């Protein structure tokens, strides 16, 4: 019974943590793939140009999360501070209302629907989403 309660609490915490996320973009070898959420096309183009520019980003994750003072952009992996600042500059051009109003990914793969990066990349098969 204790394990069931812990499992339920863990699942609830996971969904509460994920609810604040506006979008998640995975980066591999200079390519960017939307894993979860909605990204305006102009912002996605800016992200792709940024991670593709020399030297290309080998791996990383870019997340936009809602905060008390609006949305903020965070990154992890092989994304250096200079590149992250350029991404934040592009992100600052989009108010939260535009981020929420963006269209969802057309023809999303199962990995994107579930929000699992490795599965999304596996099923992507080279198409640029």
Secondary structure, 3 states (H helix, E strand, C coil): CHHHHHHHHHHHHHHHHHHCEEEEEEEECCEEEEEEECCCHHHHHHHHHHHHCCCCCCEEEEEEEEECCEEEEEEEECCCHHHHHHHHHHHCCCCHHHHHHCCCCCCCCHHHHHCCHHHHHHHHCCCCC
